[in-house]
Amino acid sequence: MAISLQKGQKISLSKEAGGDLTQVKLGLGWDVAQGPQDKKSGFLGKLFGGGSGGDSIDLDASCIMFDANKQAVDAIWFSQLTSKDGSIVHTGDNRTGDGEGDDEVINVDLSKIPANVVSLVFTVNSFTGQTFETVSNAFCRIVNANNNAEVARYNLSAQGSHTAMIMAKVYRHNNEWKMHAIGETASGRTFHDLMPAITPHA
């Protein structure tokens, strides 16, 4: 049974998964916020789809790798889909939010993360500059890639005038990997714009 995280909550991934967890997927999903005329189509009908009239929003998931000095080691985003060491792979950019399931997925092999990397910070930003006022049902979740079981989910419920969110951090602590639900709002079109806001959480 996956745990539903609250903002600021920290969990042990291995404990929640019931054993060693090495291959994980971070999935991101979202919807275009619906107007009153769209509500009749129902929550489930719109859960992972685009809005009416072909509306779409281009959210981009990124992962920044940090060392113990809070220095960025590498970044995985739509312009670099694989980390230089090969331990993290982004499956590609979804520009609409259409389709069921995760809209964007970042695959992480925790066993291959270089020893100098202590944290992975996951962000989402609106490349097109649309604010989160146009986003609904956004979430990120950690999945055990070995059996596709959901380990933890964090619903990103904060709607507002921001264009980005620092979602969560996966980090080493006492020789195990943990997850911290951050959920801080920010503004920027790419992760580069967010670095001043991201670094304190690294």
NORQUI-V953783 format. One record per backbone hydrogen bond with DSSP energy under -1.0 kcal/mol. NH is the residue of the N-H (numbers start at 1). CO is the residue of the C=O. Records with the same first field share a line. If there is no record, write none. Layout:
BEGIN
NH: CO ; CO
END
This chain:
BEGIN
3: 151
5: 153
8: 181
9: 6
11: 179
13: 177
16: 12
17: 13
19: 14
24: 108
25: 143
26: 106
27: 141
28: 104
29: 139
31: 136
33: 134
38: 35
41: 38
42: 39
46: 42
55: 52
59: 57
60: 125
62: 123
63: 76
64: 121
65: 74
66: 119
67: 71
70: 67
73: 65
74: 65
76: 63
77: 80
80: 77
83: 88
86: 83
89: 107
90: 81
91: 105
103: 28
104: 28
106: 26
107: 89
108: 24
109: 87
110: 22
112: 109
117: 114
118: 66
119: 66
120: 170
121: 64
122: 168
123: 62
124: 165
125: 60
126: 163
127: 58
129: 126
132: 162
134: 131
135: 132
136: 31
139: 29
140: 154
141: 27
142: 152
143: 25
144: 149
145: 23
148: 144
151: 142
152: 142
153: 3
154: 140
156: 138
157: 155
163: 186
164: 186
165: 124
166: 184
167: 122
168: 122
169: 180
170: 120
171: 178
172: 118
173: 176
178: 171
179: 11
180: 169
181: 9
182: 167
183: 167
184: 166
186: 164
197: 194
198: 194
199: 195
201: 198
202: 199
END
